[in-house]
């Protein structure tokens, strides 16, 4: 069933052409990722689909009666409303039914109003809906329903907007970077939610594991052309590489034909027959193909950075706390030369505070931070850099340096560095205020790298970067010979770059783990901790209707024990199966089969967990 058709839409701002004559369609149950470079107009296309902007040409045809929702990068919420009022402020008839029922409960003397509200709840199956929306808010850590929007952080507002979109169950959900501002736990929950829900998605995201496990189709806008791939991210990579190789062969053939035809054109045939005119027309088409150039860049640098001494960074019994929150508690660590560390943990656990203490931007309450004399930090922060009005891209980078020294006396200039990070010569002389959000992040990265640090610290570098830029950054970091610390919620990025983790558990507890993110998840999932499940059950048990008995029968107790054992087995099977997706040699049929097998396991886990919570609630009751 077709939901919408995009026909030849274009968008430009003055001389800046974002895209021209773009066409594609979205059908029921498709989970589509839209992939393109920063500055190609991805957000503009989403805004046009959502009705917040208009295209210069073409049209968008929606199927009559379909309901859409749009989660933008910047959430627009009424600051005066509470979390619960924001949810009920959306246009959803079931929420009106629940609201009427809640009002009827406040007036127990009006039996007729209560009976009418109760029957409406039954008719719309609103009991299950209320359970679901409270569960979504709980999973997104928005439990205080009376908290005002004005009191929420930027990340909390993004999560509330996401909850609003999920709760209203649109036919088509349009998402712009849905994983930004979510911690790893929430990202994995959302990934699981989308994978099992029957919902049509059209999204822009840089999270490649999210793409792998959620999306079943990729649409790519590459150099003005639209390409469709009927598969997940692994399938897309395989088919895109094959397409690029095929294009290279065709371009080479076109070059040879161009040389042949050029000789013919230079002879200037006097007879302007229909045949020769046709050949001239063909010549111009061949010439265009022969001169087509791909603009993909790879970073291959041999940096000649200042050598790190034997003493780099040492933390001795470092403590730091804020009111009601402990970040570090007598933390000890000595960084070694060439160390590549990642930092993970929930939002608010103190990851950025830790980085600020290392770099000296924040002083610890107690303990010592000792820096080696040769350490030169390069610090990429979430806040970015202040841009002066009227500055051009090249001028911003040159303020921090003119070149990076390479080995064997070579160097890379500021212009060349910008080119490697996908700013062509024309773009380098654009005003910074014309750049997209992702392009500004890319520019900030260049200002950090041009300073040639030997200890690089990156705090959420992947937010707002497109996949092409992420591949460029990964190539650079893999060649970087100094020390590296990365804070990121991008699991694919972390797996590729780091070999050691600091896991911030909260309340000053930090786990020093030797491995990357997938290694840690495999270790952490190796056994299901009954204590953790029990705590979760206490938080969610109110969702289950209890019978009059608060004790389990012999058979029920036996069933509960069996479920706990089975959940451990299923968690292990799920992890093993997910690991198989990393095999780049998989065919499309193998990927589809693995996806089907994974869905069976996920459904089984859901079923077992649901029964576990039901029995646990009865036991606790």
N, C-alpha and C positions, 0 to 999 in steps of 0.2 A: 504494500500500500504506500503510494507516494504521499509524503507530508509536505514537501515544498520543492520548488524548482527555481534555481537561480539561472537567469538567462542574460548573458553578455553584460554584466555589470562592470562599471569602471569608476575610478575615483582619482582625482588629482587636486592639488592645492597650488594654484598658479602654474609654474613651470614644473613642479614636482609631481610626477605621475607615479602613484602607488601601484595601480594595477589596471589592466585594460581587458575588456571582453571576457571576463571570468564566468564560466558556466559549470554548474554541477547540480546534483539533486540529492535529497535526503529521504530515505524510506523508513517505514516502521521497523523498529527493533535494531536498526543500525546503531553502532557505537563508533562514531567517526572522529578521528583526530585530524585536525587541520595543521599542516606543517609548512613553514616558510621562514625565511630569514627575517631578523629584526628589520623593521623599516619597510617591509613588503606590504603592509596594510592588513595584517591579520585582525587586529582589534577593530579596524574600520569595517571589515567585512562582518564581524560579529555584531557591531553596532547597527549596521544596515539590516542584518537579519532580524535583530530585535526591535527594529522600528525607531531607533534613536538617531539614525542618520539616513541620508538619502544618497543613492548612487547617481553619478552623472549621466549614465546611460543604462539601458536594459531595464529589467524588471524582476521581481521576486513573486512567485505565485504560490500561495499557501493553500493547502487543502481546506475546504470549508469546515469550520467547527473545531479545528485542532487547537489545543491549549499549549502555549509556549511559556517558558520562564527563562530569564537571562541572569546569570551570575557574572557580573563585571569585576574587574580588578579593584575598582573603587566602589565600595558599597554606599548606597544612598539610603540612609535610614532616618526616621524621625527621632531626634535626640531626646524628645520629651517623653517618649513611650518607654515602658518596661520591656523586658525580653518577651514575657507572655503576651503583652498588649501588641507587640510587633507581630507575633505569630498570628494572633486573632484579627489583626488589621488587614491581613491579606484576603483576597476574594476567593473564599472557599466555602461552599454551602455546608459542608460537614462541620467546619469550625463554627458556623452560626448555630448549628444544632447543639454542639457541645456547650457553647456559650449560653444558649437558652436553658439547657439542663442545669448548668451551674447556678443560674439565676433562680430557677425553680427550687433548688435545694435551700436557698437562702430564705425562702418564704414557705415553710412547711404547712401553714394553714390553708394554702390554696391547693387543695387536692387535685382539682381539675387541671390546673396549669402543670402540676408535677406529672400527672398521668399522660398528658399530651406531650410533654418534653421527653418522658421515658419512652413512649411509643416511637417518637421521632428518632431517638437514639438507636432503638432496635431496628427500625426501618432502614436507616442509613449505615447500619453496622458501625456506629461511631465509637463503640467501646474499644474495638481493636485499633481504630484510628488514633484515639487518644493515647493508648498504650504506645503506639508506634512513634508518635511525635515526641512524647516525653523520653522515649528511649533514644531517639536521634539527638535531642538536646543533651541528654546525659552523656552520650558518646562524644559529643563535641564540647563537653565540659562547660555547659551553660545551665548548671543546675539551679542557680538562684534566679527564679523566674520573675522576681520583683525588682531585680537590678535594672537601673535605667540605662538606656543606650548611651547617654552622655558620659556614663562612668566606665564604659567599655574601652579596652585598648583597640588599636587598629586590627590586630589579629582576631580578637573576640568579635568585632563587628563583621569581619569577613566570615567567621564561622556562623554567626547568626543569619547572615544573608544566605549562606549555604543551606542552613537548616530550613529556612523559609522556602527555598526552592525545592528541597527534597520533600518536605511535608505536603506541599500542594500537589504533588504527583502530576506534573505536566505531561502531555503527550510527547513534547520535544523539549529537552533541557539543553540550553546553550551555555557553555562554560568558558570563561577566560582565565586560564591559569588557576584551576580550582585547588591545587595543592600548596600554593603560596600561603604562608602564614600558618600552615598546619604542621604540628610536630609529627614525628614518624609513626607514633601510635595511631593518630587520627588519619594519616594518609593511608595506612594499611587497612583501617576500618572502612574508609571511603572506597578504597579499591575493592574490598570484599563486597561492599554494599552494591556498587555498580555492576560487578561481575555477576551477581546472582539476581538482581532486579530486572524485570522486563521493562526497560525504559529506553527511549531513543535519545542518544547523546550526540552533540556536535561540539567539540571542544578544542581549545588551544592549550597545550601543556608541554613543558619541557621535560617532564618526569618520564624517563624512558621505561622504567619498570611499570609505571602506571599504564603507559601505552601498551606494553607487552601483555599485561594481564586483564585489561579492561576493553581495549578497542578491537573491533573486528574489521576495521577498514581505515586506511590512511589516504587522505587527499593532500597532495603536495602542490604548492605554487612555487615553481622554480623557473626563474628568468622569464616570467610572464606567461608560462605555460602551465596548465593544470594536468596532473598525473594522478590516476587512481590506482590503489593497491588493495585488493580484496584479501586482507589478512592483518595480522598484528605487526608489532614493530620489527621482529626478526624477519618476517616475510618481506616487509617493506625494504629493509636494508639489503636483503639478497636480491630482490628484483630491481632496486634502484641501481645497485652496482652493475647488474647485467645491462640495464638501460644505458648507463654512462659508457660502458665498454662498447655497446652497439653504436652509440652516437659517435664515439671516437673513430670507429672503423668507417662509418658513413662519411664523417668529415674528411678522413684521409682519402677516401675514394673521390669525394667531391673536389679535393685539392688537385688530384691527378687529372680529373676531367676538366677542371678550371684551366690548368696549364695548356691542355690540348685545345680547348675552346678559345683561349686567349690568343693563341697563334692564328686561329682561323679568323678571329675578329680583327686582328692587326692587318690581315691581308685585305680587309675592307672589300668584300665581294660587291661587284658593281650591280649584279642582277638582284634587285630587291623582290625576289619571288616570295610567294606565301610561305614556302618552305624555309627560306632564309630568315624571314621575319620571325617565324616561330622559333627558329634556332637562336636568334638574338634574345628573344624573351626568355628562353630556357637558360641562356648564358647568365642573365642577371639573377635568376633564381639559384643557379649553381654557385655563383659568386657569393651570394648571401650565406649559403650553407657552408661554403669553404672557409669563410671568415668568421664563422661562429666560434666564440671562445667561451669556455666555461670559466666561471669566476671563483672556483673553489681554491682555497689556499690552505697549505699545511705548514705548521710551524716546525722547522727543523733547525734549531739553534744550538750552537756550542758556546754557551755563555762563559765568559771569562770574569766571573765574579770574584770579589775579594775573598781570600781563603779564610775559612773559619778556624779559630784556634782550638786548643784542647778544651778550654772552658767556653761553653756556649750560653745556656740558660739553666740556672739551678734554683729550685724552690725548696726552702727549708722551713718546715712546720708553719706553712702559710695559712692564716685563718682570715675569713671575711664573712660578715653577717650584716643583714639589714633587719629592721624591725619585723619580727615574726618569720624570718627566713634566713637559714644558714646556707652559705654558698660553699665555703671551704672550711674544713676543720683540721688544722695541723697537717696540711697536705705537703708531701715530700715528692719531688721528682727531679731528675737530672737529665736534660736533653742531650742526646748523642749526635755526632756529625752525620748528616744525611737522613735524619729521622723524618718519617712521613706519617704524621698523626692526624686522626680524625676525632671530632668531638660530636657526640650525639646525646640527646636527652630531651625531655619535654620542655615546652616553652616556659620560660620563667625559672628554669633550674639553675641559671647562672653562667651559661656558656660565654656570653659576651663579656660579662664581668670578669671571668677568668682571663680572657684575652687582654682586657684592659689592664689587669694587674701585671701580666707578663710584660707588656709594652711600656709600663710605667704611667699610663694614663690615669690609673686609679691605685691608691695606696692600700695595702692590706692592713687589717686591724692589728695583726701580730705576725711574726715570722719575717724571713728575709727572701728577697728575690735578687739573685746575683747574675749580672750580665757579663759575658766575655767582652774583652776590649775590641774585638774585631766584628762583633755582631752588628749587622745593619738590617733593621726591620723594614719590610714592605707590608703595610697594613691596609687591606681592603675592608672597609667597614660597611655596614648596611646603610648608613646615612649618606654616603657618597661624598662628592666634593661640591663646593660652592662655585657656581659658574657666574662669571662677570657678564653683564649685558653687552652684547655686540661682539663677544669673543667667537673666533672661528675654531674649528676642531683642532687643527694643527697647532694653533697658539696655546691651547690648553695643555697639550702634551709637552711642548717646548718650555713651558714654565718650570717643568720638573726635570728636564734633561733634553739634550740634543741627540744623543745616541747611546747604544748599549755596546760595550766592548765585547768582541768575540775572540776566540782563540786564534793563534797564528797571525795576530796583528790586524785582523779584520774588525769590522764594526757594522752595526745595523742602525740606520738613522731613525729619527722620529717618524719620518714619512714612511719608511719601510716597515716599521713596527705597526703603524696604523693599517698599512696594506695587508699585513699578515692577519690582522684582526678585522678584515673585511671592510675597511674604509678605503674606497678607491680614491685616486688623486682628486677627482671632482668633489667627492664627499668631504674630503679633508678641509676644503675651503668653504664649506657650508657653515652657517651660524649654528651654534650649539642649541639655541632655542628651537630649531627646526627638527632636532633629533627625536626619535621615539624613546620611550622609557628604556627599552632594551638596548638601544644604541648608546644611550648615556651611560648605562652600566658598563658596556663594552669599552667606552672611552675612559671611564674611571679605572678599569683594569689596566689600560695602557699607561695611565699616569703613574700607577704603582710599579709596573714592570720596567718602565724607562729609567727608574732610579737604581736599577741593578742591585736589588737586595740580595743578601745571602740567607736571610731567615724570612720566609714569606708566610703571612697570616691572612687567611681569607675567611671572612664572616659572611656566610650565605652568598657566595659568589654566583650561584646558579639561578637565583631568582630573576625572572624577566629576561633571561638569555635564551635565544633560540637554540635548537639542537645543533645547527651548523656551527655556531659560535662555541657551544659546549665541546664539540669535537676538537676545535682549534685550541681551546684552553686546556683540554686534557692532554693534547699532544705536547703543548708547551710544558705543562707540569710534569709529564713523564720524563722530559729531558732536563728538568730543573735539578741542579746538583746540590742545592743547599738544603736547609731544614724547612719543613713545611707543616703548618697546622691548618686544617680545614674544618669549619663548622658548616654543615649542610644537611638538608632534609632530602637531598637527591641521592637515593640509594645506589643507583647505577654509577654516578659520579664518584661516590665514596669507595665503592668496590674497586673501581679502576685506578684510583689515585693513592689511597692510603693502605698501610699495612699494620696499623696499630690504632687502637681506639681508647679514648677517655669516655666512659659512659657515665653521664651525670644522672644519678638516681634521685637526687633531691635531698634536702636536709643535710647537706655536706658530704653525702656518700658518693664517692667517685670510684668506679671500677676501672682498673688498668687492664685492658684486654689485648692480647697479642694476635691481631688478625683484622680483616676488613669487616664491613657491615654484614655481609651474608654469612661469614664465619660466625659472627656473634649471634645472629638470628638462629643458625643451626644449633649452636651451643645452648642458647636460651630456651629454644623450643624442644630440646632433647627430652625434657620431662615436664609434664603438666603438674604444676604445684597445687595441691589441694587447697592450701591456705589461700592462694590468690583467687582461685575459683570461688571459694567460700565467701571471701570479701566482696567479690563481684555479685554473688547471689544476694547478699544482704542489701546491696544497693538497688537491685532490680526485682527483688522478690515481690514487691507490691504490685507488680504487673500481673501477677497470676491470681486467679480466683481460687480460693481455698475451700475445701469441703469442711464439714463439721469435725472431722477427725484430725488431730494434730500429730498422730503417730503413724509410722509406716508399718504396713503388714510385713510378714516375713518375705513374701515374694517381691514386694516393692523395695525392701532393703537390699535384697539380692540383686534386683535390677539396677539400683543405684550404684552398687559396687562394680557391676559389670560395665556400666556406662563410663565410669571413671577410667577403667582399664582400656576400654575401646577408644576413648578420646586420645589417650597417649599414643596408641597405635596409629590413629588417623592423622594426628599432628605430624608424626614421623613420615608417614606415607606422603602427606601433602608437601612437606619440605623436599623430599627426594624428587617428587614429580616436578616441582618448581625449578629445581636445579637443572633438570634436563632441558629446560627452555633456553639455557645459555649456550647450547650446542649450535654453532653457526651453520652446521652442515644439514640441519633438519630441512626436509621438504615441506611444502605446503600441506600435503596430506598428513604427514607425521605431526605437524604443529596442530592441525585440526583435531587429530586423534588425542594428542596430549591435552588439549583444551577440554575435550569432552570428558576424558578421564578425571581431570582436575575438578570439573564441575560436579561429577558424581561424588567425589570425596568431600568437597565443600558442602554440598547438600546434605550429605550424611552427618558431617560435623554439626551443621545447623540443627538437624533433627535431634541428634543426641544431646546437644546443649539445651535445646528447648525442653526436652523431657527431664534433663538433669535439674534445670531451674525449677520445674514444676514439682518434682519430688523433694528438692531441697526446701522450697517454700513451705511445703506441707510439713516437713520435718521440723522446720524452725517455728512453725505456727503454734 
